Each structure stands twice: as C-alpha cells, then as structure tokens.
Amino acid sequence: MNKNNIVLVVLLIVIGSGFMIMSFVRMQPTKAERTIGMINDVAESFVGERINYRSNISGSSILLMVIGAVLVVVGILFAVKNKKNIPEISISETRKEFCPNCGKPLSENNKFCAACGANLVKEHLI
C-alpha cells in the first residue's frame, strides 16, 4: 500500500469515527431533558400520564451516524483490499553487510573489502 492510500484509509476512518461520535453526542439528553425524564417518571406513577417533550434522536443525527459508519467500513475495506498488494520482503533482502574493519557496505561474495582491502574470508579453526 503506498503512502497516499494509507493517508486515504486513515482519513476515512478518522472522519467516519468523528461523524459517529458527533451524532452520538447530539443524541444524548441534556440536563434539562434528564430532569424532565425524572419528572415524567414521577408524574406517570401518580397521574398515569407522561409529559411530551422533544427527543434528541433526529433524522440528521441518524444520518450522520450512518454516514460515519459507511466511511469507517469503506476505509477498512479499502485497507484490506490494498493489503494484498503489499510485496513481502524477506529479512535477507534488506540485510546489508558491512566491512568489519572500515564499516563500508560490501557487495555480495567479496573476499576482500573494496575500500580498505581487509580480508573478509572467515577462517574456521579446527
């Protein structure tokens, strides 16, 4: 996955999560509405009727929640789809050997360092 795709996935997930959090916060009752809810409970127990008051769950809050969820799902699906395109890199491909004497990078199968001439053949003692 290239850098632009990673940025796109992160943006989709962050913006979608932000939409869902905003809609959740908008749906929470205010202090006054919680008080009215408690009064309703008391009134209902005495009178048998509830006081009508507006609900915070509006169409715009639900729409915001749905858009946020869709953005998060699209971001995740995009990440999963593009993860298959990531080439596997083995450790041996990324490992570079350096001369123990001067520290310069070595080419493969060198017997001597091209920079300092150090002997790179390891002798095995019996």
N, C-alpha and C positions, 0 to 999 in steps of 0.2 A: 504494500500500500504506500503510495507516495505521500509527500508532505501535505499537498492540497487536499487529498482525500481524508487524511487524518483530521485536518482542520475542519473540513465539512462535517465529518461524523461528530466531532466534539461540539461544534456549533449547534447541530440538530438536536443532540441530546441535552445540551445545556439550555437552549431556548425552549425546547419542549418541556423540560423539567420546570423551568421558570413559569411557563404558562400554567402548568398543573398546580404549582404551589400558589400562584396568584389566585386561581379560581377557587382553590380550597380555602384560602384566607377570606376571600369575598363571601363564601358560603357560611362562614362561622357567624353565629349570632353575636350582636353587640351586647354590652352590659345591660342596656335598657330592654332589649329583647329577651335576655335571660330572666330579667326581673318580671317581665310580662308573662313569661312561661311559668314562673313560680306562682304568680297571682292567678293565672289560669287554672293551675292545679288546685289551688285553694278554693277558687270560685266554683270549679266543677264539683268539688266534694260537697260544697254547701248548697249550691243552686242547681247544679246539673247542667250548666251551660258553659261554654268556653268563649272567651273574648277573641274576636277575629283580629289578627294583625298580619302584616305582610311577612312573607318568608324571604330569606336571603337567597334561596336557590332560584336563580333566574335563568332564563334561556341563554343569556350572554355568559354566565358563569359555566353552565354546562357546555356551551360551545367552546369556550376557552379550554376547559378540561379535555374535551375530545381532540381539539387541535394539538394540544400539548402531548397527549398520548400518541397521536399519529406521528408527530415529529420524532418522538423518542423511538418508536417502533421502526420508522424509516431509517433513522440513524443507526440503530442496531443491525437491521438487515443489510444496510449498505456496508457496514464494517465486516459483517460475516461474509458477505459476497466477495468483498475485495481481499479478505484474509487469504483466500485460496490462491491469489496471485502473488503472494509473498514468496520469493525464492528461498529455499533452505540453504543456509551457509554452514558448512562444517567448520569445526574448530581448526582443522589442519589447513584450510584455505585462508584463514585470517591470521594464522600464526606466522610471524616473520622471525627469522633467526638473525642474530647479530654476532659480530666478531667478539669473542671474549677479551681480546686484547685492546682493540680501539673503539668498539661499540658501533661500528658502521654496519648497515644492513648487508646481508650476504645473499648471493644468488644460490640457487639450488645446486647441490652436489659439488660445491667448491672444496678443494683440498687445502687451498691457501686463500687468505684474505686478499682481495684486490687492492685494498687501501694501504695496509701495513705489512702484508706478506706473512702474517702469522700462520703457523701450521694448524690446520683445522681438523686433521685426522686424529681421532682419539685412539690411543694405543691401549690395547687390552692386556693387562698383566695376568700372567698365568700363576 
